[in-house]
Amino acid sequence: MKQYDALLAAASTTRRGTPTAAELAIAVLAPLSLFLQLLALVSYLASPALAYTALSDHFLKLVPSGGDDFDIDNGKLLAPILIPRVPGTPGQVAAQEHLVNFFRNELPSWSIEWFNSTGKTPVTGDRDIPFHNLLFKREPPWVQEGQSNLLTLVAHYDSKISPEGFIGATDSAVPCAILMHVARTIDHYITQMYDEMNVLGEGGTVPMDMGVQILLLDGEEAFLQWTETDSLYGARALAEHWESSYHPANSFYKNPLDQISMFVLLDLLGSADPTISSSFLPTHWAYQAMATIEQRMRKLNLLESNPKGPFLPDAEKVVSKFGRGMVEDDHIPFMRRGVPILHVIATPFPSVWHTINDDGAHLDMPTVRDWARIVTAFTLEWLDMMEVEPKDETSKGG
Ligand SMILES: [Zn+2]
């Protein structure tokens, strides 16, 4: 995503102290941000209320961390992504195979879709660079096209072309691995939920027809320097396509954008002491839900990290403080089209950001595993999984 380096130099002459990247984003994007928030608010008010029951302490205790699967050398989920993954290179093909094979082999109930596009970049001349978004989805088996509302968990899996050998561990190998962990952990609960709904003859009413999709987007990074056209290649192509992909005339949701109940974007996660701000008033309630899960898990001693402050400190943010902050990232093309966004990104950015040091060795593994727990619990809660809460401690969450 974009950090406002050039602006930082300019703005620091007119402000006391050195502004953070987030503050600069605030200054630059305030009018746009307000407009987009209004759009998202309208969209939120128009969507049906979702059932929402907090997970019990008992359930929170069952949420697994992923453990050794996040090991940077041999971990089944993370290690294969800790390679350069520049679009159009063999490294990226290897990353794609890892991601797709995981779902194909371990989560056969999830649909797998490639969304392919091409684009020209400022450093690759007339050559068309391929971009491949990977879309994984699980929805109730009885739904018609355009009927389910989809919690949409998002990260980008491409890596930046420079500096040479750049890994992008926080940016965004770790977020991708976390989403794989979320998928495999929630899978059997979803199966149980859909089976029980089927037996009871539930479902078919829109608020209950909940599913989840994971979007691993390509081409987030700029090739030369971040501009509107040199960045977000995959996200821009997908949002544009979905906007004009109309469902049949009698569908509840008019297109795939409309089906997104919340677009939860993870980025720059895995360094110690992250701070995630609440960026958008219309989705602040969802931020609060995630912050509450973090607080509860910390109180129950379920988290390993020992940060200076909470990862999500903005639960009490007052209304008058909103309308001002935004970091450009994969949510932008979706937000512009009215999709509600929860942006889970560390600001200030990790100190290794866009340097050769953003690699496995510089990750803080307790923080990585805590994010895996928090995002998994948030997802279970969103999907109302108290309905299928395991009865005893011996049941493991996958
Ligand atoms: Zn980046």
Boltz pocket constraint, residues with backbone or C-beta under 6 A from the ligand:
constraints:
  - pocket:
      binder: B
      contacts: [[A, 1], [A, 160], [A, 171], [A, 221], [A, 354]]
      max_distance: 6.0
